């Protein structure tokens, strides 16, 4: 009886578990997320066939591209990697031994795009062994999806300069929230659901007149 060996597929792991849906990640808007052992979310490739010299490939891709975020390799990128493309972009491609690839993604950083508002970002992790093992030499691979919930943070409002004109001696009402020559004010990036108020302002010198806040919620002022 001749038993031929077959090429077993590699297995992607997160925190020593191949059940990625059970290991959903989370971060805040503007806060980087690191994948490493100390955070309980280390990413790695395992393979029972690997003899240490086989060549593997790995693709990490942010669904939606840089509009959702970018990826950065960990602090140690082995010089023996055959390929390490896309560091700092939305898609990283690696090729080399499994050990070198695992070292390069130890400490992988996800940097969420600015202004994400309470949404999930998906990252696909696709590995392949190239068919280096087994009598059949058929390439095997594994694809998993990492889900990252990005929670919104309260960004500071954006207040632009205002420039209004009135004839001498003529009182003039104006609104500081609208576009008065330098752009309209806003609650912040992707925060149109919020309201902005005027809570304080600096008076002008008495010799130039007076400025009165009529309504802080609407942004209405009167110059006399």
N, CA, C and O of each residue as an XYZ file, in Angstrom:
896
protein
N       0.855     -1.179      0.000
C       0.000      0.000      0.000
C       0.892      1.231      0.000
O       1.715      1.412      0.898
N       0.729      2.058     -0.992
C       1.480      3.320     -1.062
C       0.546      4.460     -0.695
O      -0.482      4.682     -1.334
N       0.928      5.167      0.340
C       0.120      6.307      0.788
C       0.814      7.583      0.335
O       1.911      7.901      0.793
N       0.173      8.300     -0.558
C       0.751      9.552     -1.047
C       0.401     10.685     -0.093
O      -0.705     10.763      0.441
N       1.359     11.537      0.095
C       1.103     12.693      0.962
C       0.397     13.782      0.163
O       0.590     13.918     -1.046
N      -0.411     14.539      0.859
C      -1.082     15.682      0.241
C      -0.630     16.942      0.964
O      -0.164     16.905      2.103
N      -0.783     18.043      0.268
C      -0.390     19.317      0.839
C      -1.516     19.852      1.710
O      -2.580     20.212      1.206
N      -1.283     19.906      3.020
C      -2.273     20.475      3.926
C      -2.261     21.996      3.815
O      -1.224     22.608      3.560
N      -3.428     22.587      4.010
C      -3.519     24.039      3.858
C      -2.971     24.761      5.069
O      -3.048     24.251      6.187
N      -2.412     25.955      4.854
C      -2.018     26.782      5.999
C      -3.264     27.304      6.702
O      -4.348     27.335      6.119
N      -3.107     27.704      7.932
C      -4.241     28.202      8.719
C      -3.863     29.555      9.323
O      -2.848     29.680     10.009
N      -4.682     30.548      9.061
C      -4.491     31.864      9.669
C      -5.045     31.848     11.090
O      -6.104     31.276     11.350
N      -4.320     32.477     11.997
C      -4.756     32.536     13.392
C      -4.774     33.975     13.883
O      -3.981     34.811     13.450
N      -5.694     34.241     14.792
C      -5.684     35.473     15.565
C      -5.793     35.069     17.025
O      -6.777     34.456     17.438
N      -4.782     35.416     17.799
C      -4.722     35.020     19.206
C      -4.850     33.498     19.348
O      -5.609     33.008     20.184
N      -4.089     32.748     18.511
C      -4.060     31.277     18.538
C      -5.407     30.643     18.226
O      -5.660     29.505     18.621
N      -6.269     31.358     17.526
C      -7.616     30.854     17.229
C      -7.897     31.087     15.746
O      -7.620     32.164     15.218
N      -8.447     30.078     15.081
C      -8.788     30.248     13.671
C     -10.217     30.736     13.480
O     -10.695     30.837     12.350
N     -10.907     31.043     14.592
C     -12.274     31.550     14.512
C     -12.245     33.070     14.561
O     -12.404     33.669     15.624
N     -12.042     33.687     13.402
C     -11.914     35.141     13.357
C     -13.180     35.882     13.782
O     -13.066     36.917     14.438
N     -14.392     35.404     13.440
C     -15.583     36.139     13.886
C     -15.684     36.265     15.403
O     -16.312     37.195     15.910
N     -15.069     35.331     16.127
C     -15.127     35.386     17.588
C     -14.088     36.346     18.160
O     -14.024     36.553     19.372
N     -13.276     36.932     17.278
C     -12.208     37.825     17.744
C     -12.307     39.188     17.058
O     -11.303     39.748     16.617
N     -13.529     39.711     16.976
C     -13.695     41.047     16.417
C     -12.925     42.074     17.244
O     -12.845     41.979     18.469
N     -12.369     43.045     16.550
C     -11.528     44.050     17.186
C     -12.265     45.388     17.269
O     -13.305     45.576     16.637
N     -11.718     46.305     18.049
C     -12.341     47.624     18.160
C     -11.282     48.674     18.451
O     -10.249     48.389     19.057
N     -11.558     49.887     18.011
C     -10.710     51.030     18.309
C     -11.560     52.276     18.161
O     -12.730     52.194     17.787
N     -10.978     53.428     18.452
C     -11.686     54.699     18.306
C     -11.201     55.433     17.063
O     -10.086     55.212     16.592
N     -12.040     56.294     16.549
C     -11.656     57.143     15.433
C     -10.377     57.899     15.796
O     -10.314     58.573     16.824
N      -9.356     57.778     14.936
C      -8.099     58.466     15.181
C      -7.129     57.730     16.082
O      -6.057     58.254     16.383
N      -7.481     56.519     16.523
C      -6.618     55.738     17.421
C      -6.148     54.473     16.702
O      -6.966     53.675     16.246
N      -4.821     54.293     16.601
C      -4.261     53.123     15.930
C      -4.561     51.850     16.725
O      -4.678     51.871     17.951
N      -4.680     50.743     15.987
C      -4.881     49.429     16.603
C      -3.697     48.544     16.253
O      -3.407     48.329     15.076
N      -3.006     48.025     17.276
C      -1.839     47.162     17.067
C      -2.237     45.705     17.274
O      -2.973     45.370     18.202
N      -1.733     44.847     16.387
C      -1.978     43.404     16.492
C      -0.714     42.731     17.027
O       0.251     42.532     16.288
N      -0.725     42.386     18.294
C       0.398     41.652     18.875
C      -0.063     40.903     20.118
O      -1.189     41.074     20.584
N       0.819     40.079     20.639
C       0.465     39.164     21.713
C      -0.042     39.894     22.956
O      -0.967     39.425     23.618
N       0.564     41.041     23.273
C       0.166     41.773     24.477
C      -1.267     42.274     24.392
O      -1.918     42.473     25.418
N      -1.764     42.479     23.173
C      -3.148     42.934     22.992
C      -4.119     41.771     22.819
O      -5.323     41.985     22.677
N      -3.600     40.530     22.829
C      -4.461     39.370     22.655
C      -5.031     39.251     21.260
O      -6.119     38.702     21.085
N      -4.310     39.761     20.247
C      -4.816     39.692     18.875
C      -3.689     39.450     17.867
O      -3.752     39.918     16.730
N      -2.664     38.718     18.292
C      -1.539     38.414     17.415
C      -2.013     37.668     16.173
O      -2.772     36.704     16.269
N      -1.559     38.121     15.009
C      -1.859     37.440     13.747
C      -0.678     36.565     13.353
O       0.476     36.962     13.511
N      -0.969     35.371     12.838
C       0.101     34.490     12.387
C      -0.446     33.421     11.454
O      -1.652     33.185     11.382
N       0.480     32.778     10.740
C       0.142     31.660      9.860
C       0.741     30.398     10.457
O       1.903     30.398     10.864
N      -0.037     29.320     10.514
C       0.485     28.017     10.922
C       0.329     27.045      9.757
O      -0.500     27.249      8.869
N       1.137     25.986      9.772
C       1.045     24.970      8.719
C       1.769     23.722      9.194
O       2.966     23.762      9.479
N       1.045     22.615      9.280
C       1.644     21.368      9.762
C       2.675     20.825      8.779
O       3.513     20.008      9.159
N       2.629     21.266      7.516
C       3.565     20.773      6.504
C       4.883     21.539      6.459
O       5.850     21.074      5.855
N       4.928     22.686      7.082
C       6.078     23.569      6.910
C       7.334     22.969      7.535
O       7.339     22.600      8.710
N       8.413     22.875      6.728
C       9.686     22.378      7.259
C      10.630     23.521      7.588
O      11.794     23.293      7.917
N      10.131     24.759      7.500
C      10.942     25.930      7.836
C      11.577     26.608      6.649
O      12.030     27.747      6.755
N      11.618     25.923      5.509
C      12.251     26.505      4.330
C      11.254     26.833      3.222
O      11.618     27.463      2.229
N      10.000     26.412      3.384
C       8.994     26.645      2.348
C       8.696     28.138      2.210
O       8.813     28.898      3.172
N       8.315     28.541      1.012
C       7.991     29.938      0.736
C       6.477     30.133      0.737
O       5.744     29.374      0.104
N       6.026     31.145      1.443
C       4.608     31.464      1.570
C       4.360     32.876      1.046
O       5.286     33.672      0.891
N       3.089     33.166      0.776
C       2.674     34.538      0.477
C       1.551     34.921      1.424
O       0.798     34.071      1.899
N       1.455     36.209      1.685
C       0.383     36.727      2.534
C      -0.061     38.075      1.991
O       0.761     38.945      1.702
N      -1.366     38.234      1.856
C      -1.942     39.524      1.473
C      -2.865     39.995      2.574
O      -3.757     39.265      3.006
N      -2.646     41.225      3.030
C      -3.521     41.884      3.988
C      -4.125     43.090      3.286
O      -3.397     43.953      2.797
N      -5.452     43.157      3.232
C      -6.096     44.206      2.453
C      -7.267     44.821      3.201
O      -8.130     44.110      3.717
N      -7.291     46.151      3.256
C      -8.408     46.877      3.866
C      -9.499     47.030      2.815
O      -9.292     47.663      1.780
N     -10.661     46.445      3.088
C     -11.776     46.559      2.154
C     -12.235     48.021      2.124
O     -12.529     48.621      3.158
N     -12.288     48.571      0.913
C     -12.634     49.986      0.783
C     -11.427     50.869      0.616
O     -11.555     52.070      0.381
N     -10.237     50.274      0.736
C      -9.010     51.018      0.489
C      -8.682     52.044      1.564
O      -9.145     51.939      2.699
N      -7.875     53.038      1.193
C      -7.373     54.016      2.152
C      -8.470     54.910      2.718
O      -8.251     55.598      3.716
N      -9.650     54.910      2.095
C     -10.750     55.688      2.665
C     -11.215     55.104      3.992
O     -11.896     55.775      4.767
N     -10.843     53.848      4.251
C     -11.190     53.195      5.515
C     -10.003     53.122      6.469
O     -10.187     53.083      7.685
N      -8.786     53.103      5.926
C      -7.608     53.035      6.781
C      -6.427     52.419      6.059
O      -6.543     51.973      4.917
N      -5.287     52.400      6.737
C      -4.063     51.846      6.169
C      -3.412     50.889      7.161
O      -3.786     50.832      8.333
N      -2.420     50.130      6.659
C      -1.726     49.124      7.455
C      -0.228     49.394      7.461
O       0.343     49.807      6.452
N       0.394     49.158      8.595
C       1.845     49.271      8.717
C       2.394     47.988      9.334
O       1.833     47.463     10.296
N       3.487     47.492      8.776
C       4.118     46.291      9.307
C       4.653     46.538     10.709
O       4.817     47.681     11.134
N       4.923     45.448     11.420
C       5.455     45.542     12.768
C       6.860     46.122     12.798
O       7.434     46.423     11.752
N       7.415     46.279     13.995
C       8.714     46.936     14.136
C       9.885     46.149     13.551
O      10.935     46.729     13.276
N       9.724     44.831     13.356
C      10.819     44.010     12.836
C      10.402     43.381     11.511
O       9.540     42.503     11.471
N      11.026     43.843     10.426
C      10.760     43.287      9.097
C      12.019     42.562      8.644
O      13.004     43.213      8.294
N      12.014     41.231      8.642
C      13.220     40.469      8.303
C      13.742     40.801      6.901
O      12.976     40.941      5.947
N      15.036     40.918      6.813
C      15.649     41.198      5.520
C      15.547     40.040      4.550
O      15.744     40.222      3.349
N      15.240     38.845      5.052
C      15.157     37.671      4.193
C      13.848     37.540      3.441
O      13.688     36.619      2.641
N      12.902     38.449      3.683
C      11.636     38.385      2.951
C      11.884     38.554      1.458
O      12.685     39.390      1.040
N      11.187     37.751      0.663
C      11.321     37.856     -0.789
C      10.541     39.036     -1.327
O      10.883     39.581     -2.376
N       9.497     39.438     -0.619
C       8.690     40.586     -1.029
C       8.046     41.200      0.199
O       7.567     40.494      1.086
N       8.040     42.524      0.237
C       7.358     43.258      1.295
C       6.877     44.565      0.682
O       7.525     45.604      0.810
N       5.726     44.496      0.012
C       5.195     45.650     -0.715
C       3.974     46.224     -0.008
O       3.188     45.497      0.600
N       3.833     47.546     -0.101
C       2.616     48.202      0.366
C       2.608     48.632      1.803
O       1.555     49.015      2.314
N       3.747     48.587      2.491
C       3.778     49.020      3.888
C       3.318     50.479      3.968
O       3.836     51.341      3.259
N       2.345     50.742      4.836
C       1.814     52.091      4.979
C       0.649     52.397      4.052
O       0.161     53.527      4.025
N       0.198     51.406      3.292
C      -0.948     51.579      2.392
C      -2.100     50.691      2.861
O      -2.047     50.097      3.938
N      -3.143     50.615      2.028
C      -4.302     49.801      2.393
C      -4.135     48.336      2.023
O      -4.996     47.520      2.351
N      -3.030     47.978      1.337
C      -2.824     46.564      0.982
C      -1.340     46.227      1.080
O      -0.503     46.877      0.453
N      -1.024     45.209      1.870
C       0.350     44.747      2.055
C       0.482     43.347      1.465
O      -0.351     42.477      1.716
N       1.548     43.138      0.670
C       1.855     41.826      0.108
C       3.223     41.383      0.613
O       4.207     42.115      0.511
N       3.265     40.171      1.158
C       4.507     39.612      1.696
C       4.783     38.269      1.052
O       3.858     37.539      0.694
N       6.068     37.941      0.904
C       6.481     36.619      0.440
C       7.766     36.251      1.141
O       8.652     37.087      1.317
N       7.867     34.989      1.545
C       9.049     34.506      2.248
C       8.698     33.306      3.100
O       7.624     32.726      2.945
N       9.589     32.928      3.995
C       9.283     31.816      4.884
C       8.156     32.218      5.829
O       7.925     33.397      6.093
N       7.473     31.209      6.321
C       6.365     31.485      7.247
C       6.865     32.221      8.482
O       6.191     33.120      8.985
N       8.040     31.845      8.972
C       8.591     32.486     10.167
C       8.856     33.968      9.923
O       8.568     34.803     10.780
N       9.410     34.297      8.738
C       9.704     35.694      8.434
C       8.417     36.508      8.281
O       8.337     37.648      8.738
N       7.427     35.918      7.642
C       6.154     36.627      7.487
C       5.512     36.870      8.849
O       5.016     37.965      9.118
N       5.519     35.850      9.711
C       4.930     36.015     11.044
C       5.666     37.088     11.844
O       5.051     37.829     12.611
N       6.967     37.165     11.665
C       7.735     38.209     12.362
C       7.341     39.594     11.859
O       7.207     40.530     12.647
N       7.155     39.724     10.545
C       6.836     41.024      9.957
C       5.463     41.539     10.383
O       5.258     42.749     10.484
N       4.515     40.620     10.637
C       3.168     41.075     11.013
C       2.951     41.074     12.519
O       1.856     41.386     12.989
N       3.980     40.729     13.275
C       3.906     40.832     14.742
C       4.030     42.309     15.103
O       5.112     42.887     15.003
N       2.929     42.913     15.520
C       2.907     44.348     15.777
C       2.302     45.135     14.629
O       2.426     46.359     14.580
N       1.642     44.436     13.697
C       0.954     45.118     12.597
C       0.049     46.216     13.149
O      -0.634     46.032     14.156
N       0.060     47.374     12.460
C      -0.739     48.513     12.897
C      -1.838     48.802     11.877
O      -1.575     48.905     10.678
N      -3.069     48.929     12.364
C      -4.164     49.452     11.547
C      -4.395     50.891     11.963
O      -4.613     51.183     13.138
N      -4.345     51.802     10.972
C      -4.567     53.217     11.228
C      -5.891     53.615     10.570
O      -5.954     53.738      9.346
N      -6.947     53.818     11.363
C      -8.244     54.161     10.769
C      -8.192     55.508     10.071
O      -7.515     56.431     10.522
N      -8.921     55.607      8.958
C      -9.003     56.878      8.248
C      -9.723     57.904      9.121
O     -10.581     57.551      9.930
N      -9.366     59.173      8.950
C      -9.959     60.227      9.769
C     -11.453     60.350      9.488
O     -11.894     60.252      8.343
N     -12.213     60.562     10.541
C     -13.626     60.860     10.400
C     -14.544     59.666     10.282
O     -15.727     59.839      9.990
N     -14.035     58.437     10.501
C     -14.938     57.280     10.479
C     -15.946     57.412     11.614
O     -15.585     57.719     12.750
N     -17.201     57.179     11.293
C     -18.261     57.445     12.250
C     -19.046     56.181     12.576
O     -20.040     55.866     11.923
N     -18.585     55.465     13.592
C     -19.306     54.297     14.108
C     -19.567     53.258     13.018
O     -20.715     52.896     12.760
N     -18.512     52.787     12.389
C     -18.667     51.781     11.344
C     -17.621     50.689     11.491
O     -16.596     50.867     12.149
N     -17.905     49.550     10.860
C     -16.985     48.419     10.884
C     -16.064     48.481      9.674
O     -16.506     48.742      8.556
N     -14.783     48.240      9.910
C     -13.795     48.156      8.833
C     -13.370     46.690      8.721
O     -13.090     46.039      9.727
N     -13.326     46.183      7.496
C     -12.971     44.786      7.249
C     -11.585     44.698      6.622
O     -11.257     45.446      5.700
N     -10.775     43.771      7.135
C      -9.452     43.494      6.587
C      -9.394     42.019      6.226
O      -9.652     41.165      7.074
N      -9.063     41.709      4.988
C      -8.918     40.313      4.589
C      -7.467     39.878      4.772
O      -6.535     40.631      4.489
N      -7.299     38.660      5.248
C      -5.984     38.040      5.455
C      -5.944     36.771      4.617
O      -6.613     35.790      4.942
N      -5.158     36.783      3.533
C      -5.108     35.657      2.605
C      -3.693     35.104      2.526
O      -2.770     35.803      2.108
N      -3.523     33.839      2.930
C      -2.208     33.198      2.912
C      -2.205     32.045      1.916
O      -3.249     31.459      1.631
N      -1.015     31.718      1.384
C      -0.855     30.589      0.466
C       0.502     29.961      0.696
O       1.483     30.651      0.975
N       0.551     28.609      0.574
C       1.825     27.911      0.771
C       2.539     27.608     -0.543
O       3.641     27.060     -0.538
N       1.919     27.961     -1.667
C       2.569     27.762     -2.961
C       2.692     26.320     -3.405
O       3.277     26.058     -4.456
N       2.161     25.374     -2.643
C       2.235     23.965     -3.021
C       3.593     23.340     -2.810
O       3.981     22.433     -3.547
N       4.323     23.811     -1.814
C       5.689     23.315     -1.606
C       5.722     21.928     -0.969
O       6.741     21.241     -1.047
N       4.626     21.506     -0.342
C       4.618     20.216      0.358
C       3.646     19.247     -0.303
O       2.761     19.651     -1.057
N       3.824     17.965     -0.009
C       2.926     16.933     -0.519
C       3.318     16.466     -1.903
O       3.914     17.208     -2.683
N       2.968     15.207     -2.197
C       3.266     14.648     -3.515
C       2.485     15.350     -4.621
O       2.928     15.407     -5.768
N       1.300     15.892     -4.257
C       0.483     16.525     -5.284
C       0.976     17.931     -5.637
O       0.693     18.428     -6.727
N       1.706     18.571     -4.731
C       2.248     19.910     -4.935
C       1.171     20.908     -5.362
O       1.422     21.815     -6.155
N      -0.025     20.719     -4.819
C      -1.111     21.637     -5.118
C      -1.120     22.776     -4.094
O      -1.179     22.519     -2.891
N      -1.061     24.034     -4.555
C      -1.084     25.152     -3.605
C      -2.352     25.150     -2.763
O      -3.446     24.869     -3.253
N      -2.182     25.463     -1.507
C      -3.309     25.576     -0.588
C      -3.247     26.936      0.096
O      -2.176     27.519      0.266
N      -4.394     27.414      0.475
C      -4.423     28.731      1.118
C      -5.551     28.856      2.117
O      -6.360     27.945      2.291
N      -5.585     29.998      2.766
C      -6.605     30.280      3.769
C      -6.921     31.769      3.718
O      -6.019     32.604      3.643
N      -8.197     32.089      3.759
C      -8.630     33.489      3.756
C      -9.576     33.733      4.913
O     -10.536     32.989      5.109
N      -9.305     34.769      5.673
C     -10.153     35.148      6.800
C     -10.386     36.652      6.773
O      -9.665     37.404      6.117
N     -11.408     37.063      7.501
C     -11.749     38.483      7.573
C     -11.674     38.973      9.004
O     -12.277     38.399      9.910
N     -10.923     40.042      9.187
C     -10.814     40.698     10.500
C     -11.804     41.857     10.509
O     -11.784     42.702      9.614
N     -12.663     41.895     11.514
C     -13.641     42.977     11.640
C     -13.208     43.926     12.754
O     -12.969     43.507     13.886
N     -13.111     45.207     12.416
C     -12.701     46.223     13.396
C     -13.816     47.254     13.516
O     -14.138     47.944     12.549
N     -14.400     47.356     14.695
C     -15.423     48.365     14.954
C     -14.728     49.668     15.352
O     -14.021     49.727     16.358
N     -14.939     50.703     14.550
C     -14.320     52.002     14.823
C     -15.377     52.917     15.437
O     -16.337     53.309     14.773
N     -15.187     53.249     16.713
C     -16.146     54.094     17.426
C     -15.829     55.560     17.182
O     -14.659     55.936     17.112
N     -16.855     56.392     17.052
C     -16.599     57.818     16.816
C     -16.092     58.506     18.073
O     -16.368     58.068     19.189
N     -15.358     59.574     17.881
C     -14.980     60.457     18.987
C     -15.505     61.846     18.657
O     -15.775     62.160     17.498
N     -15.646     62.664     19.675
C     -16.169     64.009     19.470
C     -15.034     64.932     19.021
O     -14.231     65.388     19.835
N     -14.981     65.199     17.715
C     -13.956     66.102     17.192
C     -14.297     67.543     17.534
O     -15.473     67.881     17.671
N     -13.285     68.404     17.675
C     -13.564     69.822     17.971
C     -14.268     70.487     16.804
O     -14.018     70.144     15.648
N     -15.150     71.440     17.098
C     -15.814     72.163     16.006
C     -14.814     73.007     15.226
O     -13.726     73.328     15.705
N     -15.220     73.353     14.010
C     -14.370     74.164     13.135
C     -14.977     75.558     13.036
O     -16.085     75.721     12.524
N     -14.259     76.558     13.523
C     -14.709     77.949     13.473
C     -13.805     78.724     12.517
O     -12.591     78.785     12.713
N     -14.398     79.310     11.492
C     -13.648     80.098     10.523
C     -13.813     81.583     10.793
O     -14.788     82.004     11.416
N     -12.857     82.378     10.322
C     -12.927     83.828     10.493
C     -14.141     84.385      9.754
O     -14.582     83.827      8.749
N     -14.667     85.484     10.263
C     -15.804     86.162      9.641
C     -15.401     87.587      9.262
O     -14.640     88.237      9.980
N     -15.910     88.057      8.145
C     -15.620     89.410      7.673
C     -16.922     90.030      7.159
O     -17.440     89.621      6.121
N     -17.446     91.018      7.889
C     -18.695     91.690      7.510
C     -18.455     93.197      7.452
O     -17.514     93.706      8.061
N     -19.315     93.908      6.714
C     -19.174     95.355      6.532
C     -20.513     96.048      6.761
O     -21.571     95.497      6.458
N     -20.450     97.268      7.302
C     -21.641     98.081      7.486
C     -21.239     99.550      7.418
O     -20.123     99.893      7.807
N     -22.120    100.430      6.933
C     -21.789    101.865      6.904
C     -21.597    102.413      8.319
O     -22.175    101.893      9.274
N     -20.797    103.446      8.446
C     -20.538    104.067      9.738
C     -21.845    104.537     10.369
O     -22.684    105.163      9.722
N     -21.989    104.211     11.670
C     -23.161    104.647     12.409
C     -24.393    103.796     12.190
O     -25.462    104.116     12.708
N     -24.266    102.711     11.429
C     -25.412    101.853     11.145
C     -25.257    100.520     11.866
O     -24.333     99.767     11.556
N     -26.136    100.203     12.825
C     -26.071     98.882     13.484
C     -26.230     97.770     12.448
O     -26.883     97.942     11.419
N     -25.633     96.658     12.743
C     -25.629     95.578     11.757
C     -25.708     94.242     12.471
O     -24.898     93.948     13.350
N     -26.706     93.421     12.081
C     -26.829     92.070     12.622
C     -26.153     91.089     11.669
O     -26.277     91.209     10.450
N     -25.436     90.116     12.234
C     -24.766     89.124     11.385
C     -24.692     87.788     12.115
O     -24.841     87.720     13.335
N     -24.461     86.728     11.342
C     -24.396     85.367     11.875
C     -22.998     84.813     11.645
O     -22.501     84.831     10.519
N     -22.360     84.319     12.705
C     -20.975     83.852     12.579
C     -20.874     82.413     12.090
O     -19.782     81.959     11.747
N     -21.987     81.686     12.052
C     -21.928     80.290     11.622
C     -21.912     80.147     10.099
O     -21.385     79.166      9.575
N     -22.485     81.117      9.389
C     -22.545     81.018      7.937
C     -21.221     81.452      7.322
O     -20.312     81.892      8.026
N     -21.122     81.325      6.008
C     -19.898     81.709      5.293
C     -19.849     83.217      5.138
O     -20.589     83.786      4.336
N     -18.992     83.858      5.894
C     -18.778     85.301      5.809
C     -17.412     85.594      5.202
O     -16.641     86.402      5.720
N     -17.132     84.920      4.094
C     -15.897     85.188      3.366
C     -14.794     84.182      3.583
O     -13.842     84.137      2.804
N     -14.899     83.361      4.637
C     -13.818     82.407      4.931
C     -14.340     80.996      5.207
O     -13.621     80.176      5.780
N     -15.567     80.707      4.812
C     -16.129     79.377      5.013
C     -17.056     79.321      6.211
O     -16.892     80.055      7.186
N     -18.036     78.433      6.114
C     -18.993     78.269      7.210
C     -18.376     77.455      8.340
O     -17.473     76.647      8.122
N     -18.879     77.683      9.550
C     -18.446     76.885     10.702
C     -19.150     75.521     10.660
O     -20.182     75.365     10.008
N     -18.578     74.544     11.362
C     -19.185     73.218     11.391
C     -18.873     72.531     12.713
O     -17.932     72.919     13.405
N     -19.666     71.499     13.077
C     -19.405     70.770     14.329
C     -18.131     69.934     14.285
O     -17.634     69.524     15.334
N     -17.589     69.672     13.093
C     -16.403     68.839     12.947
C     -16.600     67.850     11.822
O     -17.702     67.733     11.287
N     -15.530     67.120     11.444
C     -15.630     66.167     10.327
C     -16.696     65.098     10.559
O     -16.692     64.419     11.587
N     -17.601     64.955      9.604
C     -18.657     63.932      9.659
C     -19.519     64.025     10.916
O     -20.018     63.012     11.406
N     -19.694     65.240     11.437
C     -20.487     65.408     12.658
C     -21.612     66.405     12.435
O     -21.936     67.199     13.318
N     -22.210     66.356     11.238
C     -23.295     67.256     10.931
C     -24.532     67.048     11.789
O     -25.419     67.901     11.827
N     -24.590     65.910     12.480
C     -25.731     65.632     13.351
C     -25.653     66.415     14.653
O     -26.617     66.428     15.417
N     -24.516     67.073     14.926
C     -24.353     67.831     16.157
C     -24.680     69.305     15.922
O     -24.664     69.785     14.788
N     -24.976     70.011     17.011
C     -25.191     71.459     16.964
C     -23.980     72.172     17.535
O     -23.267     71.625     18.376
N     -23.751     73.390     17.078
C     -22.678     74.210     17.644
C     -23.293     75.464     18.255
O     -24.286     75.995     17.757
N     -22.692     75.918     19.328
C     -23.157     77.112     20.034
C     -21.990     78.072     20.234
O     -20.830     77.661     20.269
N     -22.310     79.336     20.362
C     -21.336     80.341     20.791
C     -21.404     80.412     22.308
O     -22.452     80.738     22.865
N     -20.303     80.112     22.982
C     -20.300     80.107     24.444
C     -19.534     81.301     25.016
O     -19.700     81.647     26.186
N     -18.701     81.924     24.192
C     -17.935     83.064     24.691
C     -17.343     83.813     23.507
O     -17.175     83.235     22.433
N     -17.024     85.088     23.685
C     -16.354     85.863     22.643
C     -15.602     87.015     23.296
O     -15.919     87.415     24.416
N     -14.625     87.537     22.607
C     -13.829     88.652     23.116
C     -14.437     89.963     22.646
O     -14.671     90.132     21.449
N     -14.700     90.901     23.559
C     -15.257     92.199     23.155
C     -14.227     93.008     22.374
O     -13.020     92.798     22.497
N     -14.734     93.937     21.569
C     -13.834     94.803     20.817
C     -13.577     96.076     21.632
O     -14.353     96.375     22.540
N     -12.522     96.830     21.341
C     -12.280     98.089     22.063
C     -13.477     99.020     21.954
O     -14.116     99.093     20.904
N     -13.782     99.731     23.031
C     -14.964    100.598     23.075
C     -14.935    101.648     21.978
O     -15.986    102.052     21.480
N     -13.763    102.089     21.601
C     -13.656    103.133     20.574
C     -14.150    102.651     19.213
O     -14.441    103.460     18.331
N     -14.244    101.340     19.044
C     -14.680    100.782     17.764
C     -16.152    100.400     17.758
O     -16.677     99.967     16.732
N     -16.828    100.557     18.905
C     -18.232    100.196     18.992
C     -18.442     99.046     19.951
O     -17.583     98.754     20.783
N     -19.570     98.401     19.835
C     -19.874     97.258     20.698
C     -20.376     96.089     19.860
O     -20.989     96.273     18.808
N     -20.101     94.881     20.351
C     -20.614     93.659     19.735
C     -21.438     92.922     20.782
O     -20.961     92.649     21.884
N     -22.673     92.605     20.428
C     -23.591     91.955     21.354
C     -23.991     90.581     20.806
O     -24.362     90.447     19.640
N     -23.907     89.577     21.662
C     -24.374     88.240     21.289
C     -25.879     88.185     21.469
O     -26.385     88.301     22.586
N     -26.599     88.006     20.355
C     -28.054     87.943     20.412
C     -28.568     86.559     20.769
O     -29.517     86.417     21.541
N     -27.932     85.536     20.200
C     -28.392     84.163     20.441
C     -27.215     83.215     20.217
O     -26.753     83.040     19.090
N     -26.737     82.604     21.304
C     -25.590     81.700     21.206
C     -25.888     80.441     20.426
O     -24.982     79.868     19.820
N     -27.149     79.985     20.422
C     -27.495     78.760     19.719
C     -27.550     78.959     18.204
O     -27.248     78.045     17.436
N     -27.938     80.155     17.787
C     -28.030     80.424     16.346
C     -26.792     81.129     15.806
O     -26.595     81.187     14.592
N     -25.951     81.667     16.697
C     -24.742     82.363     16.257
C     -24.978     83.781     15.784
O     -24.185     84.313     15.008
N     -26.073     84.414     16.246
C     -26.419     85.760     15.793
C     -25.791     86.818     16.710
O     -25.861     86.717     17.935
N     -25.175     87.833     16.090
C     -24.536     88.939     16.777
C     -25.110     90.247     16.251
O     -25.718     90.282     15.180
N     -24.912     91.335     17.018
C     -25.224     92.701     16.559
C     -24.038     93.593     16.845
O     -23.499     93.629     17.951
N     -23.650     94.318     15.796
C     -22.584     95.309     15.948
C     -23.215     96.694     15.940
O     -24.025     97.015     15.071
N     -22.833     97.510     16.920
C     -23.329     98.881     16.999
C     -22.135     99.844     17.099
O     -22.325    101.058     17.176
